[in-house]
Amino acid sequence: MATRYTCFVISPIGDPDSPVRLAADETFEYIIKPALDKYDFVVERADHIRGIQDTITQEVVERIQRSDLCIVDLSGINPNVMYECGRRHENGKPCILISRDAKLPFDVVTHPVIRYSVEANAREVIDTIRVIQQNVQTFVDLGFERAGNRTVSDVYREVGVLGQKLDLLLKRFTSQGSGIDVAVNANGNKANEASKLIKKLGGVAPAISFALSNRDTELLDQLLPKFPNKRSENFVVGGLAQGAAIGSRVAFEMIEEIVTSNMDEFSWNARSKIIGGYAAGASRFDEEARALPIVESAIQQMRRQLDQGESIETEQQTMILNALQRTYHGLGQYENAITIGAEVLRLAPYDESFLFNQSLNFHKANQPAGAIECVDMLVATMRENDFAEVDDDHLAHCIAVLVESGRIAEARELFLVLDSQHPYRAQILRNDDDFEVLFS
């Protein structure tokens, strides 16, 4: 039997029924638990350990230091929380910081804080949960290794699909004389900010890592040209591909130069990520028409090398083909997208994301039969996996297609799964007139 992960929640606790306890319980039940439900975690808070309240015991310290993950709620700047947070950072193990507060009175330059509010609308709460899950997924993929010093390629893995911009927490540095002013002046002086950040963090690479982690594309635009080895695989994959994907225009322009040059120096693993990042950037900037011949050329080269007997992993082939599928979809060339999507599914027939993409292609092409066939395959795959770790976008799309097809009973069954695993997304559907048939 697989070992379960452990997560210790460092949080203000307060006395039973106090405002502090009620706030802590809300955060635990509506933010932290839903974020971790898709993973096999044993989740504890200090008051779950034999009724411990705000006392820092040896049992608490042991959990802080030994748990696979700690989630630290900095709301209210509780002294015990700050001490326990420091003890966690001693060992460099995975730690996620969250807070309801708009400002925090200390230096967290290398530790972005996820802002949240349980009183926000359902969409914002879902976004917060997703950001936490994306951070957790990174730690799961890396086997909960120590955080330590991260390379640019590490950041590629860490921030691959972040959907919410993490606030920059450096505004107090100017008044504290720490040497960084992240507030952009009236002239938009990101160049000055970039120079100070490089000095503060000790190099261009960690500064790029910081900009990527915070999805600060303007800062990234200033930093990327300063990197010395611009054809380094780590830089191209971690800096340019990820930068283009999150909306850095400079990264997009720089990676286009890479994609249109001789890429034989890069492994196929790197090439698949480079082309995928380039296509994602083209989608960001509505540049699919510009990108199409470049991505098609990359596909042709891949096919030629396969014909010549070169070995290219299936996963890498699907990533490159999916980049073309994505480009066709963005151009509204849904028939072409369907053709490439079918090729992707021949290579990876049970991949939930590719089934979802192909269903979207058919849906956009007004081909309901194709869309429902993909949905049926997607639902069957999810069911075979006992609906474990199901993406809410996938569930919501399946429900929508089933409703349009008049298969209401099946749509209701999937809605129960959505309501169980992603209650905030379910609430959005409840408030949407297109889904009222589910509740009548």
C-alpha positions in Angstrom: 0.0 0.0 0.0 1.4 3.4 -1.0 2.6 5.7 1.8 0.2 8.6 2.3 1.5 12.2 2.1 1.4 14.3 5.3 0.5 18.0 5.4 0.6 20.0 8.6 -1.3 23.3 8.6 0.3 26.1 10.5 -2.4 28.5 11.3 -3.8 30.9 13.9 -6.1 28.7 16.1 -7.6 30.7 19.0 -10.0 29.5 21.6 -13.0 27.3 20.5 -15.9 29.4 19.1 -13.6 32.5 19.0 -13.5 34.7 15.8 -9.9 33.5 15.2 -11.0 29.8 15.4 -14.0 30.4 13.2 -11.8 32.1 10.6 -9.2 29.3 10.8 -11.9 26.6 10.4 -13.4 28.4 7.3 -9.9 28.5 5.7 -9.3 24.9 6.6 -12.7 23.7 5.3 -13.2 25.9 2.2 -9.7 26.5 0.9 -7.1 24.0 2.3 -9.1 20.8 2.4 -10.7 21.2 -1.1 -7.2 21.9 -2.5 -5.7 18.7 -1.0 -8.7 16.4 -1.5 -7.5 15.3 -4.9 -4.3 14.0 -3.2 -3.9 11.3 -0.6 -2.9 13.5 2.3 -3.2 13.1 6.0 -4.0 16.7 6.9 -3.5 18.0 10.5 -3.6 21.2 12.4 -2.2 21.7 15.9 -5.6 21.5 17.6 -6.2 18.1 15.9 -3.3 16.7 18.0 -4.9 15.7 21.3 -6.7 19.0 21.6 -3.5 21.2 21.5 -4.5 24.8 21.2 -1.9 27.6 20.7 0.9 25.9 22.6 4.0 25.0 20.6 4.8 21.5 21.9 7.5 19.0 20.7 4.7 17.1 18.9 3.9 20.2 16.9 7.6 20.9 16.1 8.1 17.4 14.9 5.2 17.6 12.5 6.4 21.0 11.3 9.8 19.5 10.5 8.8 16.0 9.3 5.6 16.5 7.3 5.9 16.2 3.5 4.2 19.6 3.1 3.3 22.6 5.3 0.6 25.1 4.4 1.2 28.3 6.5 -1.6 30.8 6.9 0.0 34.2 7.7 -3.2 36.0 8.2 -3.0 38.3 11.2 0.7 37.8 11.7 0.3 35.5 14.7 3.5 35.2 16.7 3.2 31.4 17.0 2.6 31.1 13.3 5.7 33.2 12.5 7.9 31.1 14.8 6.5 27.8 13.3 7.0 29.1 9.8 10.6 29.9 10.6 11.1 26.4 11.9 9.7 24.9 8.7 12.0 27.0 6.6 15.0 25.7 8.5 14.9 22.4 6.6 14.0 23.7 3.1 11.1 21.3 2.7 8.0 22.2 0.7 6.0 25.0 2.1 3.0 27.0 0.7 2.3 30.5 2.2 -1.3 31.9 2.1 -2.9 35.0 3.7 -6.0 37.0 3.8 -4.0 40.2 4.5 -3.3 42.7 1.8 0.1 43.5 3.2 2.7 41.6 5.2 5.4 43.5 7.2 8.5 41.4 6.3 10.7 40.3 3.5 9.2 37.4 1.6 10.9 38.1 -1.7 11.7 34.4 -2.3 8.5 33.1 -0.9 5.4 34.3 -2.8 2.2 34.4 -0.8 -1.1 33.2 -2.3 -3.9 35.7 -1.4 -7.3 34.3 -0.6 -10.7 35.2 0.8 -13.5 32.8 1.7 -15.9 35.7 1.1 -14.8 36.1 -2.5 -17.0 34.9 -5.3 -16.9 31.3 -6.3 -14.7 31.8 -9.3 -12.0 33.5 -7.2 -12.2 30.8 -4.5 -11.8 28.2 -7.3 -8.8 30.1 -8.7 -7.1 30.1 -5.2 -7.7 26.4 -4.8 -6.2 25.7 -8.2 -3.1 27.8 -7.5 -2.5 25.8 -4.3 -3.1 22.5 -6.2 -0.6 23.5 -8.9 2.0 24.2 -6.2 1.2 20.8 -4.5 1.4 19.0 -7.9 4.9 20.3 -8.4 6.0 18.9 -5.0 4.3 15.6 -5.8 6.0 15.4 -9.1 9.4 16.1 -7.5 8.8 13.6 -4.7 8.7 16.3 -2.0 12.4 17.0 -2.4 13.9 19.9 -0.4 13.2 23.2 -2.1 16.8 24.5 -1.9 18.2 26.6 -4.8 16.1 26.3 -7.9 17.3 26.4 -11.5 15.4 28.0 -14.3 14.4 24.5 -15.5 13.0 23.8 -12.0 10.8 26.9 -12.4 9.5 25.5 -15.7 8.0 22.6 -13.7 6.8 24.7 -10.9 4.8 27.4 -12.7 3.6 25.5 -15.7 -0.1 26.1 -15.4 -0.5 28.8 -12.8 -3.8 30.5 -13.3 -3.6 33.3 -10.7 -1.0 36.0 -10.4 0.8 36.0 -7.1 1.1 39.4 -5.5 4.5 41.0 -5.3 5.3 41.5 -1.6 8.1 44.0 -1.8 6.4 47.3 -1.5 7.8 47.9 2.0 11.3 47.5 0.9 11.9 51.1 -0.1 10.8 52.5 3.2 12.8 49.8 5.0 15.9 50.6 3.0 16.3 47.1 1.7 17.4 48.1 -1.8 14.4 47.1 -3.9 11.5 49.2 -5.0 9.0 47.1 -6.9 6.5 49.8 -7.4 6.8 50.9 -11.0 7.2 54.7 -11.3 5.1 56.8 -13.6 7.4 56.0 -16.5 7.0 52.3 -16.0 10.6 51.8 -14.9 10.8 48.0 -14.9 14.4 48.2 -16.1 15.5 49.8 -12.8 13.5 47.2 -10.9 15.1 44.4 -12.9 18.6 45.6 -12.1 17.8 45.9 -8.4 16.3 42.4 -8.3 19.4 40.9 -10.0 21.6 42.5 -7.3 19.2 41.5 -4.5 19.0 37.8 -5.6 22.6 37.4 -6.8 22.1 36.8 -10.5 19.9 36.9 -13.6 18.7 33.3 -13.3 17.1 33.6 -9.8 15.6 37.0 -10.9 14.0 35.2 -13.9 12.8 32.5 -11.6 11.2 35.1 -9.3 9.5 36.9 -12.3 8.2 33.6 -13.6 6.9 32.5 -10.2 5.0 35.8 -9.9 3.9 35.9 -13.6 5.4 39.4 -13.9 5.8 39.5 -17.7 6.9 43.1 -17.8 9.7 42.3 -15.4 10.5 39.2 -17.4 10.8 41.2 -20.6 13.6 43.2 -18.9 15.4 40.2 -17.5 15.4 37.7 -20.3 17.8 39.6 -22.6 20.3 39.9 -19.8 20.8 36.1 -19.5 24.3 35.3 -20.8 23.8 31.9 -22.6 20.7 32.3 -24.6 20.8 28.9 -26.2 21.2 27.1 -22.9 18.6 24.3 -22.8 17.6 25.3 -19.2 17.1 28.9 -20.3 15.2 28.1 -23.5 13.0 25.5 -21.9 12.6 27.1 -18.5 12.8 30.8 -19.3 11.6 31.3 -22.8 9.1 28.5 -23.3 7.4 29.2 -19.9 7.8 33.0 -20.4 6.0 32.9 -23.8 3.3 30.7 -22.3 2.5 33.2 -19.6 2.5 36.2 -21.9 6.0 37.6 -22.2 6.3 39.3 -25.6 10.1 39.3 -25.4 10.1 35.5 -24.6 7.8 34.9 -27.5 10.1 36.8 -29.9 13.2 35.2 -28.6 11.8 31.7 -28.7 10.6 32.2 -32.3 14.3 32.8 -33.2 15.1 29.5 -31.6 12.3 27.5 -33.2 13.2 28.9 -36.7 16.9 28.1 -36.3 18.6 24.7 -36.2 17.3 22.9 -33.1 19.4 19.8 -33.5 21.4 20.8 -30.5 18.4 20.3 -28.3 17.0 16.9 -27.1 13.6 15.9 -28.4 12.3 16.3 -24.8 13.5 20.0 -24.9 12.2 20.5 -28.5 8.7 19.4 -27.5 8.6 21.9 -24.7 10.0 24.7 -26.8 7.5 24.2 -29.6 4.7 23.8 -27.0 5.7 27.0 -25.3 6.0 28.9 -28.6 2.4 27.7 -29.6 1.1 28.8 -26.2 2.7 32.2 -26.7 1.2 32.5 -30.1 -2.2 31.8 -28.6 -1.6 34.4 -25.9 -0.9 37.1 -28.5 -3.3 36.0 -31.2 -0.3 35.3 -33.4 -1.5 31.8 -34.6 -1.4 32.9 -38.2 2.3 33.9 -37.8 3.1 30.7 -35.9 1.3 28.2 -38.1 4.0 27.8 -40.8 6.7 27.6 -38.1 4.9 24.9 -36.1 4.0 23.0 -39.3 7.6 23.0 -40.3 8.6 21.6 -36.9 6.0 18.8 -37.4 7.4 18.0 -40.9 10.9 17.7 -39.5 9.7 15.4 -36.8 7.9 13.2 -39.3 11.0 13.1 -41.5 13.2 12.0 -38.6 10.6 9.4 -37.6 10.6 8.1 -41.2 14.4 7.8 -41.0 14.2 5.6 -38.0 14.9 8.1 -35.3 13.4 7.3 -31.9 11.1 10.0 -30.5 9.2 9.2 -27.3 5.4 9.1 -27.7 4.9 11.8 -25.1 7.2 14.2 -27.0 5.4 13.5 -30.3 2.0 14.2 -28.7 3.3 17.5 -27.2 4.5 18.7 -30.6 1.3 17.6 -32.4 -0.8 19.2 -29.8 1.0 22.5 -30.4 -0.2 22.3 -34.0 -3.7 21.2 -32.9 -3.8 24.2 -30.6 -2.7 26.6 -33.4 -5.4 25.3 -35.8 -8.0 25.7 -33.0 -6.9 29.3 -32.4 -7.3 30.1 -36.0 -10.8 28.6 -36.2 -9.5 25.8 -38.5 -11.4 23.2 -36.6 -11.4 20.5 -39.3 -7.6 20.6 -39.3 -7.6 20.7 -35.5 -9.8 17.6 -35.5 -7.4 15.8 -38.0 -4.4 16.5 -35.8 -6.3 15.7 -32.6 -7.2 12.3 -34.0 -3.5 11.7 -34.6 -2.7 12.7 -31.0 -5.3 10.3 -29.7 -4.0 7.4 -31.8 -0.7 7.9 -29.8 -2.4 8.6 -26.4 -6.0 7.3 -26.6 -6.7 7.5 -22.9 -5.2 10.9 -22.1 -8.0 12.9 -20.5 -6.6 16.3 -21.7 -6.4 15.2 -25.3 -9.9 13.8 -25.3 -11.1 17.0 -23.8 -9.3 19.0 -26.5 -10.7 16.9 -29.3 -14.2 17.2 -27.9 -13.8 21.0 -27.9 -12.7 20.9 -31.5 -15.8 18.9 -32.5 -18.0 21.2 -30.4 -16.6 24.3 -32.1 -17.0 22.7 -35.5 -20.7 22.1 -34.7 -20.2 18.4 -34.9 -22.2 17.2 -31.9 -21.7 13.5 -32.7 -17.9 13.8 -32.6 -18.1 15.9 -29.4 -20.3 13.4 -27.6 -18.2 10.5 -28.7 -15.1 12.1 -27.2 -17.1 13.0 -24.0 -18.2 9.3 -23.7 -14.6 8.2 -24.0 -13.5 10.9 -21.5 -16.2 9.9 -19.0 -15.3 6.2 -19.4 -11.6 7.0 -18.7 -12.5 9.1 -15.7 -14.9 6.4 -14.4 -12.2 3.7 -14.8 -10.0 5.9 -12.6 -12.8 6.2 -10.1 -13.1 9.9 -10.9 -9.8 10.5 -9.0 -8.2 13.9 -9.5 -10.7 14.9 -12.2 -10.2 18.4 -13.7 -13.2 20.7 -13.1 -13.0 22.1 -16.7 -13.3 18.5 -18.0 -16.3 17.7 -15.9 -18.1 21.0 -16.7 -17.5 20.5 -20.4 -18.8 16.9 -20.3 -21.9 18.1 -18.4 -22.5 20.8 -20.9 -22.2 18.4 -23.9 -24.5 15.8 -22.2 -27.1 18.5 -21.5 -27.0 19.7 -25.1 -27.5 16.1 -26.2 -30.5 15.6 -23.9 -28.7 13.0 -21.7 -29.8 14.7 -18.5 -29.5 11.7 -16.2 -25.9 11.2 -17.1 -25.2 14.9 -16.8 -26.7 14.8 -13.3 -24.5 11.9 -12.3 -21.4 13.9 -13.4 -22.7 17.0 -11.6 -22.7 15.0 -8.3 -19.0 14.3 -8.9 -18.3 17.9 -9.7 -20.2 19.0 -6.6 -18.3 16.6 -4.5 -14.8 17.4 -5.8 -15.2 21.0 -6.9 -18.1 22.5 -5.0 -17.4 26.1 -6.1 -17.4 25.2 -9.8 -20.6 23.3 -9.2 -22.1 26.5 -7.6 -21.3 28.4 -10.8 -23.2 25.8 -12.8 -26.2 26.1 -10.4 -26.3 29.8 -11.1 -26.1 29.3 -14.9 -29.5 29.2 -16.7 -28.1 26.8 -19.3 -27.9 24.1 -16.6 -31.3 24.7 -14.9 -32.6 21.5 -16.4 -30.3 19.6 -14.0 -32.1 20.9 -11.0 -35.7 20.9 -12.2 
